[in-house]
Amino acid sequence: MKGMSKDQAEQITKQLEDNPELAASLKALESDKEVKALFEKITKEIEEKKKAGTAEQYAAILVMNKYKAELIKHREALAPLMSLMQK
């Protein structure tokens, strides 16, 4: 998976295999046009900041803070993704 270590990718893969409901919840995010558009904007802006010389983690923090209200608005839909990222 792009942007993560092999160990992280293996851990996420195992979590998805062990919890099919989580995998289904994440799949449902793909069909949510509003959430998908939000993440496309976030990804694009992080990439632009990285190209301008900003460190990746700092760029992510800046952009996520910019979209904090929208992320909070979609927190229920994003809960499975957030739980996966925290493990």
C-alpha positions in Angstrom: 0.0 0.0 0.0 1.3 3.4 -0.9 2.7 5.6 1.9 3.0 2.9 4.6 5.5 0.3 5.7 5.2 -3.3 4.9 4.4 -4.1 8.5 1.6 -1.5 8.6 0.1 -2.9 5.4 0.2 -6.5 6.7 -1.4 -5.4 10.0 -4.3 -3.6 8.1 -4.7 -6.6 5.8 -5.0 -8.9 8.8 -7.5 -6.7 10.5 -9.7 -6.6 7.3 -9.5 -10.4 7.0 -10.4 -10.9 10.6 -13.3 -8.4 10.5 -15.4 -8.6 7.3 -17.8 -6.1 8.7 -15.0 -3.5 8.8 -14.1 -4.3 5.2 -17.8 -3.8 4.2 -17.9 -0.5 6.0 -14.9 0.7 4.2 -16.3 -0.4 0.9 -19.4 1.6 1.6 -17.3 4.8 1.9 -16.4 4.5 -1.8 -20.0 4.9 -2.7 -20.4 8.0 -0.6 -19.8 10.8 -3.2 -19.4 13.5 -0.6 -16.8 11.7 1.5 -15.0 10.5 -1.6 -14.8 14.1 -3.0 -13.5 15.3 0.4 -10.7 12.8 0.4 -9.8 13.6 -3.2 -9.5 17.3 -2.2 -7.4 16.4 0.9 -5.1 14.1 -1.1 -4.6 16.7 -3.8 -3.8 19.5 -1.4 -1.4 17.3 0.6 0.4 16.4 -2.7 0.6 20.1 -3.7 2.1 21.1 -0.3 4.7 18.2 -0.6 5.7 19.4 -4.1 6.1 22.9 -2.6 8.6 21.5 -0.1 6.5 20.9 2.9 7.2 17.7 4.9 4.5 15.1 4.3 3.4 14.8 8.0 3.2 18.6 8.3 1.3 18.9 5.0 -1.2 16.3 6.2 -1.7 18.1 9.5 -2.2 21.5 7.8 -4.7 20.1 5.3 -6.6 18.0 7.8 -7.0 21.0 10.0 -8.3 23.0 7.1 -11.0 20.3 6.5 -11.6 19.6 10.2 -15.3 20.7 10.2 -16.1 18.5 7.2 -14.3 15.5 8.7 -16.3 16.0 11.9 -19.5 16.2 9.8 -18.7 12.7 8.4 -17.2 11.2 11.6 -19.8 8.4 11.8 -19.1 7.3 8.2 -15.4 7.6 8.8 -15.4 5.8 12.1 -14.3 2.4 10.6 -11.5 4.0 8.7 -10.3 5.9 11.8 -10.4 2.8 14.0 -8.3 0.9 11.4 -5.7 3.7 11.3 -5.3 3.8 15.1 -4.5 0.2 15.5 
